[in-house]
């Protein structure tokens, strides 16, 4: 085996064990050999994407497409990069081309379904998932894809069935276990969801999402009804804000946020009562931080209302004393949240999470 092909084999092996920087270093000989450069660029792009650097993968993908435009892999990688950049329509076009070039490739069909979901083409995603299951009935990715589409359509029983089958075919897939737990929770099967999340935690102990999901197991899914309740409640508050004084608005915010914090924190504690004692005890800090998060949120809103109090005329309830008091209250609440927080303090500037509603799982 030549040095360049040996480099490809070594890089693939390193990627499989998530040693991405070493994999990229190992690709050196393959990147300068015309016979292996196209595949090497794809492997480099894959390593960059999976190490959380999708933007850095653009040049590698572009070079791979230039070298081998009739291979589905570069088109699939381009779709993933575009997904991460929020360019969903362009990603869909690339995913469609990948499937055209390799109609039976499971990963290409999976990505096409994801892109279709992200562009609101749910019926097309359903057809793609059905084709994937029909073509690869014993592939866990096929059932995972079908479960994702069913979840997006609100068909939780179908989602559960497909996620269970995907987990049966690949019992060590912690990501599918988390998806199954979400489907179970949406159907009110909280005890089963908790047990599945415990199993997911054993499969992937370092995944922070599993711990967060366990902490929230007692909370009801927001659903479309909850979404509209929040939206209407917020709209009603903003409509009546003009008739309130800054002091009244502050009182409303603290009462509402306080009630939400108390009710939801209680639900979190109650929801994990069926889990083992050591797990419940380990989640106490998470529940405490959840309540503190509402305290901090009320403090931030109070600071905004303090600015209103400073600028409002006395006839509308404004005054410098009130503004100063609200400013101190808001600042004290935020400081108290940080002071009592268990574990690493929260980021003061919330990260703008993915513009992608659903990223490829492969």
Backbone torsions as a table, in degrees:
resi	resn	phi	psi	omega
1	UNK	NA	131.0	-179.2
2	UNK	-68.8	166.2	-177.9
3	UNK	-61.6	-38.4	-177.1
4	UNK	-68.1	-40.7	178.3
5	UNK	-70.4	-34.9	175.5
6	UNK	-64.1	-35.6	178.0
7	UNK	-65.1	-40.4	177.1
8	UNK	-61.0	-46.4	-178.3
9	UNK	-62.8	-41.8	-179.9
10	UNK	-65.9	-42.6	-179.6
11	UNK	-63.1	-43.3	177.9
12	UNK	-59.4	-42.1	-179.6
13	UNK	-64.4	-41.6	-179.9
14	UNK	-67.7	-38.1	178.2
15	UNK	-64.2	-37.7	-178.5
16	UNK	-63.4	-23.7	178.1
17	UNK	-108.6	17.0	173.0
18	UNK	65.2	31.4	175.8
19	UNK	-101.6	71.5	-168.6
20	UNK	-68.7	-46.1	179.1
21	UNK	-59.0	-41.1	178.8
22	UNK	-65.7	-36.3	178.8
23	UNK	-62.9	-43.0	179.6
24	UNK	-66.0	-37.7	177.0
25	UNK	-65.1	-37.6	-177.5
26	UNK	-68.1	-20.2	-175.7
27	UNK	-76.4	-6.5	-174.7
28	UNK	-45.0	-57.8	-178.5
29	UNK	-60.9	-34.6	-178.1
30	UNK	-72.5	-26.6	-178.2
31	UNK	-75.3	-17.3	-178.7
32	UNK	-107.5	6.9	177.9
33	UNK	-107.5	121.5	-177.5
34	UNK	-59.5	-25.6	-179.1
35	UNK	-76.8	-22.5	-174.8
36	UNK	-122.2	-2.7	-173.3
37	UNK	-62.0	-40.4	-176.9
38	UNK	-60.6	-48.2	179.9
39	UNK	-67.9	-36.0	179.0
40	UNK	-63.6	-40.3	177.9
41	UNK	-65.0	-37.0	176.8
42	UNK	-64.7	-43.5	179.1
43	UNK	-65.2	-38.4	177.9
44	UNK	-63.8	-44.2	178.5
45	UNK	-62.4	-41.3	179.0
46	UNK	-61.7	-44.1	-180.0
47	UNK	-63.1	-40.4	178.9
48	UNK	-65.8	-42.4	-179.8
49	UNK	-63.7	-47.4	-175.3
50	UNK	-73.8	-15.9	175.4
51	UNK	-93.8	10.8	175.5
52	UNK	83.1	24.6	179.8
53	UNK	-126.9	57.7	-176.1
54	UNK	-62.1	-34.2	-179.5
55	UNK	-64.2	-34.2	-180.0
56	UNK	-72.3	-12.6	-178.1
57	UNK	-85.2	-7.0	-173.9
58	UNK	-60.1	-45.7	-177.1
59	UNK	-65.1	-39.6	179.1
60	UNK	-64.2	-41.2	179.0
61	UNK	-65.4	-43.6	-179.8
62	UNK	-61.0	-41.6	179.4
63	UNK	-66.9	-40.5	178.5
64	UNK	-62.8	-40.8	178.2
65	UNK	-65.4	-36.8	178.8
66	UNK	-65.3	-39.0	-176.8
67	UNK	-79.9	-34.3	-173.9
68	UNK	-143.2	70.6	-174.7
69	UNK	-69.6	-13.6	-177.4
70	UNK	-99.5	10.1	176.1
71	UNK	-98.2	135.3	-176.6
72	UNK	-69.9	-27.7	-172.7
73	UNK	-59.8	-49.4	178.6
74	UNK	-60.0	-36.7	178.3
75	UNK	-65.8	-38.7	178.5
76	UNK	-66.0	-43.0	178.3
77	UNK	-63.9	-38.6	178.1
78	UNK	-62.7	-40.3	178.6
79	UNK	-61.6	-39.9	179.9
80	UNK	-65.7	-43.7	178.5
81	UNK	-60.9	-44.2	179.8
82	UNK	-64.7	-35.6	176.3
83	UNK	-59.0	-46.5	-178.8
84	UNK	-65.1	-26.0	178.7
85	UNK	-88.2	0.2	179.2
86	UNK	79.8	10.4	-179.4
87	UNK	-93.2	74.6	-169.3
88	UNK	-69.4	-36.3	-179.5
89	UNK	-68.7	-42.1	176.8
90	UNK	-65.7	-37.2	177.3
91	UNK	-62.9	-41.1	178.5
92	UNK	-61.2	-40.6	179.3
93	UNK	-62.7	-42.1	179.3
94	UNK	-67.7	-40.5	178.7
95	UNK	-65.4	-38.3	177.6
96	UNK	-62.8	-41.2	178.4
97	UNK	-65.5	-38.0	178.2
98	UNK	-61.4	-42.2	179.1
99	UNK	-69.5	-34.5	177.3
100	UNK	-62.4	-38.7	-178.9
101	UNK	-77.3	-27.4	-179.7
102	UNK	-142.0	78.9	-172.3
103	UNK	-61.4	-23.0	-176.1
104	UNK	-106.1	6.9	-179.3
105	UNK	-75.2	118.3	-173.8
106	UNK	-60.7	-44.4	-177.1
107	UNK	-67.5	-34.3	177.9
108	UNK	-67.4	-42.4	178.3
109	UNK	-66.0	-38.9	177.1
110	UNK	-59.6	-47.1	-179.2
111	UNK	-64.5	-38.9	177.8
112	UNK	-60.6	-42.5	178.5
113	UNK	-62.8	-40.6	178.4
114	UNK	-61.9	-46.0	179.9
115	UNK	-63.9	-37.4	177.9
116	UNK	-65.9	-39.5	175.9
117	UNK	-63.2	-40.0	-176.9
118	UNK	-73.7	-13.0	175.1
119	UNK	-110.7	19.0	174.8
120	UNK	65.7	21.6	178.7
121	UNK	-95.9	69.5	-172.5
122	UNK	-68.1	-37.8	179.5
123	UNK	-65.9	-40.9	178.0
124	UNK	-66.4	-38.5	177.5
125	UNK	-63.2	-38.2	177.9
126	UNK	-62.1	-43.1	179.1
127	UNK	-65.5	-39.7	179.1
128	UNK	-64.3	-43.5	179.6
129	UNK	-64.2	-40.6	178.7
130	UNK	-63.0	-40.1	177.9
131	UNK	-64.5	-39.6	-179.9
132	UNK	-65.4	-42.9	179.1
133	UNK	-66.1	-39.4	179.8
134	UNK	-66.3	-36.6	-177.5
135	UNK	-79.4	-35.9	-176.4
136	UNK	-130.3	67.1	-174.8
137	UNK	-64.7	-17.9	-177.8
138	UNK	-111.6	21.5	178.5
139	UNK	-105.2	125.7	-177.1
140	UNK	-61.4	-34.2	-178.9
141	UNK	-63.8	-32.2	178.9
142	UNK	-63.5	-45.8	-179.2
143	UNK	-73.6	-32.3	174.9
144	UNK	-62.3	-42.7	178.6
145	UNK	-62.6	-45.6	178.7
146	UNK	-61.8	-37.4	177.7
147	UNK	-65.5	-40.7	178.4
148	UNK	-62.4	-42.7	179.4
149	UNK	-65.7	-43.1	178.2
150	UNK	-61.8	-40.9	177.8
151	UNK	-60.9	-44.7	-179.5
152	UNK	-63.5	-29.7	179.3
153	UNK	-88.3	0.9	179.6
154	UNK	77.9	15.2	179.6
155	UNK	-94.1	77.4	-170.1
156	UNK	-68.6	-34.3	178.8
157	UNK	-65.2	-41.0	177.1
158	UNK	-65.9	-40.3	178.4
159	UNK	-61.2	-44.6	178.4
160	UNK	-58.7	-45.5	-177.8
161	UNK	-60.4	-45.1	-178.7
162	UNK	-70.2	-40.2	179.3
163	UNK	-65.8	-36.6	176.9
164	UNK	-62.9	-42.1	179.9
165	UNK	-66.8	-39.9	177.8
166	UNK	-62.5	-39.6	-179.9
167	UNK	-71.4	-32.7	176.1
168	UNK	-64.4	-38.9	-178.9
169	UNK	-76.9	-26.8	179.0
170	UNK	-139.3	80.0	-171.6
171	UNK	-63.4	-16.6	-176.6
172	UNK	-98.3	12.1	-179.1
173	UNK	-86.9	98.4	-177.8
174	UNK	-66.7	-31.6	179.6
175	UNK	-62.8	-43.3	177.6
176	UNK	-65.9	-37.0	178.2
177	UNK	-60.7	-41.4	177.9
178	UNK	-65.2	-38.0	178.0
179	UNK	-66.5	-39.9	177.1
180	UNK	-62.7	-42.4	179.0
181	UNK	-60.7	-39.5	178.8
182	UNK	-63.7	-41.3	178.8
183	UNK	-66.1	-39.1	178.3
184	UNK	-65.8	-43.2	-179.9
185	UNK	-62.2	-40.1	-179.7
186	UNK	-63.2	-24.2	178.3
187	UNK	-94.2	6.2	179.8
188	UNK	83.0	8.4	-179.2
189	UNK	-91.6	67.0	-170.4
190	UNK	-70.0	-36.0	-180.0
191	UNK	-65.1	-44.9	177.8
192	UNK	-62.8	-40.9	179.9
193	UNK	-61.1	-41.6	178.8
194	UNK	-62.0	-42.2	179.6
195	UNK	-65.6	-38.8	178.8
196	UNK	-66.1	-40.0	178.8
197	UNK	-66.1	-35.2	175.0
198	UNK	-61.2	-42.4	177.8
199	UNK	-63.8	-40.1	178.7
200	UNK	-63.3	-37.8	178.0
201	UNK	-64.2	-35.1	177.9
202	UNK	-71.0	-34.2	178.4
203	UNK	-70.7	-39.6	-174.3
204	UNK	-135.9	77.8	-172.0
205	UNK	-64.6	-20.8	-175.4
206	UNK	-89.9	-3.8	-175.2
207	UNK	-79.2	114.9	-177.5
208	UNK	-68.3	-28.1	-178.3
209	UNK	-63.3	-31.9	179.2
210	UNK	-65.6	-43.0	178.8
211	UNK	-64.2	-43.8	178.9
212	UNK	-62.1	-41.6	-180.0
213	UNK	-64.5	-38.4	176.8
214	UNK	-62.5	-42.0	-179.8
215	UNK	-64.4	-28.6	-177.6
216	UNK	-95.6	6.5	-171.5
217	UNK	-61.5	-26.3	-179.8
218	UNK	-84.3	-7.5	-177.9
219	UNK	-87.0	139.9	177.5
220	UNK	-69.5	148.4	174.3
221	UNK	-64.4	140.1	-176.7
222	UNK	-62.3	-50.5	177.6
223	UNK	65.1	175.0	-178.2
224	UNK	-67.9	-34.2	178.6
225	UNK	-65.1	-44.5	178.1
226	UNK	-65.0	-37.9	178.3
227	UNK	-59.2	-46.8	-178.5
228	UNK	-70.7	-31.8	176.9
229	UNK	-63.4	-44.8	177.8
230	UNK	-64.4	-42.8	-177.5
231	UNK	-65.0	-45.3	-179.1
232	UNK	-67.7	-40.6	178.6
233	UNK	-62.4	-43.7	178.3
234	UNK	-65.0	-39.2	179.4
235	UNK	-65.3	-42.3	179.5
236	UNK	-63.4	-39.7	178.8
237	UNK	-63.2	-44.7	-178.9
238	UNK	-66.9	-34.9	179.4
239	UNK	-67.5	-35.2	-178.1
240	UNK	-91.4	-3.0	-177.1
241	UNK	-60.9	-36.1	-178.3
242	UNK	-64.4	-25.2	179.9
243	UNK	-91.8	-0.8	179.8
244	UNK	-98.2	160.8	167.6
245	UNK	-93.0	162.9	177.8
246	UNK	-56.6	-36.6	-179.9
247	UNK	-66.7	-42.3	179.4
248	UNK	-64.2	-45.3	179.8
249	UNK	-60.7	-39.6	178.8
250	UNK	-63.7	-43.5	179.5
251	UNK	-61.2	-41.8	179.6
252	UNK	-62.7	-45.3	-179.0
253	UNK	-60.0	-45.8	-177.6
254	UNK	-68.6	-37.2	178.3
255	UNK	-66.2	-47.1	-177.8
256	UNK	-65.4	-49.5	-179.6
257	UNK	-63.1	-37.9	179.1
258	UNK	-64.5	-43.7	179.1
259	UNK	-64.0	-43.3	179.6
260	UNK	-61.7	-45.6	-178.7
261	UNK	-60.9	-44.7	-178.3
262	UNK	-65.0	-48.2	-176.2
263	UNK	-65.1	-47.7	-175.9
264	UNK	-71.7	-35.9	177.1
265	UNK	-64.9	-40.8	176.2
266	UNK	-61.0	-42.2	179.8
267	UNK	-62.7	-36.7	178.0
268	UNK	-63.6	-46.1	178.7
269	UNK	-62.7	-45.1	-177.8
270	UNK	-66.7	-32.8	-175.1
271	UNK	-70.3	-19.6	-178.4
272	UNK	-104.7	12.4	-175.8
273	UNK	-65.5	-22.6	-178.4
274	UNK	-87.1	-5.2	-179.5
275	UNK	-83.4	162.1	178.9
276	UNK	-57.0	151.8	-175.8
277	UNK	-55.9	-43.9	-175.7
278	UNK	-67.0	-30.4	177.5
279	UNK	-71.6	-43.3	178.2
280	UNK	-59.1	-45.2	-179.7
281	UNK	-64.3	-37.5	179.8
282	UNK	-67.6	-22.1	-178.8
283	UNK	-91.7	-5.5	-178.5
284	UNK	-58.3	-40.0	178.8
285	UNK	-63.2	-37.7	178.3
286	UNK	-64.5	-42.3	179.1
287	UNK	-64.3	-41.4	179.1
288	UNK	-61.4	-44.7	178.7
289	UNK	-64.1	-34.6	178.6
290	UNK	-60.8	-46.6	178.2
291	UNK	-64.3	-40.7	178.3
292	UNK	-63.9	-31.7	177.5
293	UNK	-60.4	-39.0	177.0
294	UNK	-68.3	-35.9	176.0
295	UNK	-61.6	-46.7	178.8
296	UNK	-63.2	-39.2	179.1
297	UNK	-63.5	-42.1	177.2
298	UNK	-62.6	-36.9	178.5
299	UNK	-64.6	-41.8	179.4
300	UNK	-63.7	-44.5	178.7
301	UNK	-63.4	-37.7	179.8
302	UNK	-63.9	-37.3	176.9
303	UNK	-62.4	-40.5	176.6
304	UNK	-62.8	-42.9	179.6
305	UNK	-67.6	-28.3	176.6
306	UNK	-63.8	-38.8	177.5
307	UNK	-64.0	-37.5	175.7
308	UNK	-62.1	-44.7	-178.8
309	UNK	-62.6	-37.2	178.5
310	UNK	-63.2	-37.8	-171.8
311	UNK	-95.9	-16.0	-178.8
312	UNK	-75.8	144.7	176.5
313	UNK	-69.4	156.7	-179.9
314	UNK	-55.5	-32.5	-179.6
315	UNK	-64.5	-22.4	178.9
316	UNK	-103.0	15.1	176.2
317	UNK	89.7	9.5	-179.7
318	UNK	-89.3	151.0	174.4
319	UNK	-169.1	156.0	178.9
320	UNK	-67.3	-37.6	178.3
321	UNK	-62.5	-44.4	179.6
322	UNK	-64.8	-44.4	179.0
323	UNK	-59.9	-42.6	178.2
324	UNK	-63.9	-41.0	179.0
325	UNK	-64.2	-42.9	179.6
326	UNK	-66.9	-36.7	178.9
327	UNK	-63.7	-42.6	177.8
328	UNK	-64.9	-41.5	179.3
329	UNK	-61.8	-46.3	-179.6
330	UNK	-63.9	-45.3	-179.6
331	UNK	-64.4	-41.4	179.3
332	UNK	-62.4	-37.6	-179.9
333	UNK	-64.9	-43.2	179.9
334	UNK	-66.5	-43.7	178.9
335	UNK	-62.5	-41.1	179.3
336	UNK	-64.0	-39.3	178.1
337	UNK	-59.5	-47.6	-179.8
338	UNK	-66.5	-37.4	-178.1
339	UNK	-67.5	-33.3	-177.0
340	UNK	-96.9	-3.5	-175.3
341	UNK	-63.4	137.2	178.4
342	UNK	-94.2	127.4	178.9
343	UNK	85.6	-164.5	-178.7
344	UNK	-58.1	135.2	-179.1
345	UNK	-66.9	149.5	179.3
346	UNK	-68.3	153.6	178.3
347	UNK	-64.4	125.3	-179.1
348	UNK	-67.5	-23.2	176.6
349	UNK	-115.4	99.4	-175.3
350	UNK	-53.2	132.4	179.1
351	UNK	-68.0	137.7	174.4
352	UNK	-77.5	103.0	-175.7
353	UNK	-72.7	177.7	-169.8
354	UNK	-46.9	133.1	170.7
355	UNK	-74.6	-9.4	179.5
356	UNK	-86.0	127.9	178.8
357	UNK	-70.5	-35.9	-178.4
358	UNK	-147.2	117.3	-178.6
359	UNK	-93.2	155.0	177.2
360	UNK	-57.5	142.4	177.4
361	UNK	-92.3	-5.5	177.9
362	UNK	-132.7	NA	NA
